[in-house]
Amino acid sequence: MNIFDELGESVIALIASAAAAIVSAICAWVLVTFIGAKLFRDEMSYGVGLLFGPPAALIVGGVVFILLFRKIRSS
């Protein structure tokens, strides 16, 4: 039974971490797009969001997922 108890805790931690990572990735992408639109003019304002938005979203989402998952599992 101990295996299933730990599995349930892991699934809850996984779901919570994934939800937080998705929200933070979307926020990072919107933030990069907003900063690009404010700092640059014309077509370059769209280019900054398209060029740097996805990598920033992946990095921020990955970091948030790892940190939150480790924090939940350690407590």
Backbone torsions as a table, in degrees:
resi	resn	phi	psi	omega
1	MET	NA	-26.3	-177.6
2	ASN	-63.8	-31.8	179.2
3	ILE	-64.2	-42.1	-178.6
4	PHE	-71.8	-30.9	176.3
5	ASP	-64.9	-44.5	178.9
6	GLU	-68.4	-33.7	178.2
7	LEU	-64.2	-41.7	178.4
8	GLY	-63.5	-41.1	177.9
9	GLU	-65.7	-38.3	179.7
10	SER	-67.0	-38.5	-179.4
11	VAL	-67.1	-42.0	178.4
12	ILE	-64.3	-43.4	177.8
13	ALA	-63.7	-38.5	179.4
14	LEU	-65.2	-44.9	-179.1
15	ILE	-66.7	-44.7	179.7
16	ALA	-64.5	-41.9	179.8
17	SER	-66.8	-40.7	179.5
18	ALA	-65.4	-40.9	178.8
19	ALA	-64.0	-44.2	178.9
20	ALA	-65.8	-36.6	179.4
21	ALA	-67.2	-39.5	179.2
22	ILE	-65.5	-44.9	179.5
23	VAL	-63.4	-43.9	-179.6
24	SER	-68.4	-33.6	177.1
25	ALA	-66.6	-41.7	177.2
26	ILE	-63.7	-42.8	178.8
27	CYS	-63.5	-39.3	178.8
28	ALA	-65.2	-42.4	179.8
29	TRP	-63.7	-44.7	178.9
30	VAL	-64.2	-40.3	179.3
31	LEU	-64.0	-44.5	178.2
32	VAL	-63.6	-41.2	178.4
33	THR	-64.7	-42.2	179.1
34	PHE	-64.4	-44.1	179.0
35	ILE	-63.6	-41.9	177.7
36	GLY	-63.1	-38.5	179.7
37	ALA	-69.0	-32.0	-179.1
38	LYS	-81.4	-33.1	-174.9
39	LEU	-87.9	-28.5	-175.6
40	PHE	-118.2	161.5	-179.0
41	ARG	-115.2	163.0	175.2
42	ASP	58.3	-135.7	-174.2
43	GLU	-72.3	-24.3	179.9
44	MET	-64.7	-28.6	179.6
45	SER	-64.0	-35.3	176.5
46	TYR	-77.1	-34.3	-178.1
47	GLY	-64.5	-36.7	179.6
48	VAL	-63.9	-45.3	179.3
49	GLY	-65.2	-37.2	179.8
50	LEU	-76.9	-30.4	-178.3
51	LEU	-82.8	-45.4	-174.6
52	PHE	-101.2	-13.8	-178.8
53	GLY	-64.4	-53.3	-179.6
54	PRO	-62.0	-45.1	177.4
55	PRO	-63.2	-38.7	178.5
56	ALA	-64.5	-40.1	178.7
57	ALA	-64.4	-42.3	178.7
58	LEU	-64.8	-43.0	-178.9
59	ILE	-66.2	-49.9	-178.4
60	VAL	-64.0	-44.1	178.8
61	GLY	-62.0	-42.3	178.6
62	GLY	-64.7	-43.7	179.5
63	VAL	-64.8	-44.5	179.3
64	VAL	-63.2	-42.8	179.5
65	PHE	-60.4	-49.2	-177.3
66	ILE	-63.7	-47.9	-177.8
67	LEU	-64.5	-44.1	-178.3
68	LEU	-69.2	-41.0	178.9
69	PHE	-62.2	-43.2	178.9
70	ARG	-66.2	-37.9	179.8
71	LYS	-66.2	-44.6	-179.6
72	ILE	-65.9	-42.7	-178.2
73	ARG	-70.1	-26.5	-179.0
74	SER	-79.2	-20.3	-178.1
75	SER	-92.3	NA	NA
